[in-house]
Amino acid sequence: MKYSINQATDLTCTIFDPSFPEGIKKEWLYDLIDMPYENIVVKAPRKYHEILVYEFGADYMTPPPVEQQVPGTDKNYWID
């Protein structure tokens, strides 16, 4: 590998993703916390709020009006 992931501060997808035009911060993927979800505990990024604001805007908890809602897609991330 030409560049070490340990030296990187930002990462990007191998395909263009308009949700993350600048790439994403490495700490968003590697700095994880345990978070309760229903009756289990899952790993989640420590800075989940920062990620959600980056992707959806500061009002990410407010759904758009019904007439502006569109289906999304699943996004999968892998860490080797």
N, C-alpha and C positions, 0 to 999 in steps of 0.2 A: 504494500500500500504506500502510495507516494506521501500522503500526509497522515500523521497519527491523530486519531480521534481525541487523544489526551491533550493535544495542543489546541484543538478547536474550541471556540467559544460559541459558534453558531453552526447549525446544521441545515441542510436543505433537502428537499425531495429530489429524486432523480427525474421526476416529471414535474412540469409546472403546476402548481396548485394556487389558484387565485386567492384562496383563503390565507395563504402564507407567502406573499410575494417577496418578502425579505428573508425567507427561511425561518427557522425556529431556534430558540436558544437551547443549547445542549442541556443546561440545568433543568429545563422544562421536562426533559425525558428521563434524566438520571437522578434528580433530587426528588425522591418519592416519599410519601407518607402512607400510613394505613388509614383507610377511611371506611366507616360502616356504610353498607349498602344493603337495605332490606335486612336479611338475617345472616349476612356474611360480611367479611372485611376484605376490601380490595385495595390494591396499590393505586395511588393517584398522585399526580404531580403536586408538589408542595405549593407551587404558585398557580394553582388551577384558576384562581380569579384573574390573574394577569393573562393567562392563555385565553380564557373566555372573552375578556375584553378585547384582546388582540384580534380574535377571529370574528366576534359578533358585535362588538361595540360596547360602550359603557352601560347600555340598557339591555344587556343580554337576557335578563330575567323577565323582560316584558315582551310577550309575543306580538308580532305584527298583527294588524287587522286581518280578519279572516280572508278578505279578498286579496291580500298581499302575501298570504302564506303559500309556499311552494314546497314540494317534497325535497328532502335532502338525500344525501348518500352516506353510506358507512365509510369511515376512514379507519384504516388499520395501520398500526405502527409496530415495527419489529426492532428489537435491540439485539444485536449479535454479541 
